[in-house]
Amino acid sequence: MNDDSDPTERGLATEAVHAGGPERAPGSPVVRPVVHSSTYFWSDPGDGAEPIYTRLGNNPNQRSVAAKVAALEGTEDALALASGMAAIAMTILSAASRGDHVVASRSLYGATHLLLKEELPRRGISATLVDPHDADAWAAATTPRTRVVLLELPTNPTLRVFDLGPPRRAARSVGALLAADVTFATPVNLRAAEHGVDAVLHSATKYLGGHSDLIAGVVAGSAELVAGVAAKMKLYGASIDPHAAWLLERGLRTLPTRVERHNVSAMALARWFGTVPTVRRVLHPGLPDHPDHALARALMDGFGGMVSIVLEGGAEAADTFCRSLRLASVAPSLGGVETLVSQPRHTSHADLSSGELEAAGIEPGFVRISVGLEDLRDLKADFAAAAAAAATPPP
Ligand SMILES: Cc1ncc(COP(=O)(O)O)c(C=O)c1O
């Protein structure tokens, strides 16, 4: 333990277990039960400036999970919503209206990209997409009408990392919101608010929930920001169901422990894939040959649980590899306790032409792996058998 540490500041693992927890009253449950009630008794006909009503996001489970997220992100407040997309959409809508503008990284989750390029323009909100690695592009795209600067880090599926300075300075220059979707990093590996991010966004469906059994999103930031997002959430009905909030809170208790293991296993598998003859390329920010390794070291506390590989033999080999897996599952999500494998050309990037795939760094044979918590020995055996199958040309 660092002797200079503030004794009033608790560690991340402690916050994950205890923040937002129920009051320690004798005889009361250690774990807050799911409160399935949509509405709550009033004490008087004129009771309550803000009634408790689950669409408003103030049910006990919604409140306690939000408190835990705020503690983990180190922000004043947080809010859990019905999905990652709800968190992203409500955050943008809270800051931008007709005539306003968004500057965003070109490397975004597919639905976020569609939201910016097709849905928001119908509401009079335009977006300019920039190459996130081009330090000058952020400021160049920013106008006095820019209300949100949005990025995703690390990027999917090439796991690239970039300097947060240029988007932060661009946002500050016009008083816009800097919003970052850090689903792939988690607060264990990147505490985005410490780097000047105003709206920290997650698809909590992934690592925060961690068990592939819920859909949820979160936004963390100042109380003012969260109040603005909550106002949109109430109108659009994008609040989280209490049961999903309870599951998310349960998942969050083990987040630091899970992510530490994801980090270790992904690093070990990335190194090992480098020795597999049929694997032409391995992408993981922890590898010294990753283009952003130095930046990832400086920015992040861990390199994350995602590894991407490129197989010799292209698309056909990647299909055979996926079909041959017996332990890892082929499924399009990530961040669960189980290892999940997908090919971006069949999932997140299915609409892209082969030229666009190349431009996005998704070569033929590209496979994305969300490394789970299984024994490494068993994962290696599964991947070794699949890689061997993929090396055999079909008869
Ligand atoms: C980086 C990222 N952001 C946002 C989303 C959307 O999250 P949800 O499916 O919870 O709405 C996803 C989903 O895969 C994602 O990977």
The ligand as an SDF file (V2000), in Angstrom:
LIG
                    3D

 16 16  0  0  0  0  0  0  0  0999 V2000
  -18.5660   -0.2620  -27.6090 C   0  0  0  0  0  0  0  0  0  0  0  0
  -20.0490   -0.4580  -27.5550 C   0  0  0  0  0  0  0  0  0  0  0  0
  -20.8370    0.5820  -27.2720 N   0  0  0  0  0  0  0  0  0  0  0  0
  -22.1700    0.4550  -27.2150 C   0  0  0  0  0  0  0  0  0  0  0  0
  -22.7890   -0.7420  -27.4770 C   0  0  0  0  0  0  0  0  0  0  0  0
  -24.2860   -0.8290  -27.3900 C   0  0  0  0  0  0  0  0  0  0  0  0
  -24.6160   -1.4090  -26.1630 O   0  0  0  0  0  0  0  0  0  0  0  0
  -26.0180   -2.1450  -25.8700 P   0  0  0  0  0  0  0  0  0  0  0  0
  -26.0730   -3.3440  -26.7480 O   0  0  0  0  0  0  0  0  0  0  0  0
  -25.9410   -2.4410  -24.4150 O   0  0  0  0  0  0  0  0  0  0  0  0
  -27.0840   -1.1650  -26.2140 O   0  0  0  0  0  0  0  0  0  0  0  0
  -22.0230   -1.8610  -27.7650 C   0  0  0  0  0  0  0  0  0  0  0  0
  -22.6600   -3.1500  -28.0490 C   0  0  0  0  0  0  0  0  0  0  0  0
  -22.0540   -4.0880  -28.4940 O   0  0  0  0  0  0  0  0  0  0  0  0
  -20.6050   -1.7100  -27.8280 C   0  0  0  0  0  0  0  0  0  0  0  0
  -19.8050   -2.7440  -28.1180 O   0  0  0  0  0  0  0  0  0  0  0  0
  1  2  1  0
  2  3  1  0
  2 15  2  0
  3  4  2  0
  4  5  1  0
  5  6  1  0
  5 12  2  0
  6  7  1  0
  7  8  1  0
  8  9  2  0
  8 10  1  0
  8 11  1  0
 12 13  1  0
 12 15  1  0
 13 14  2  0
 15 16  1  0
M  END
$$$$
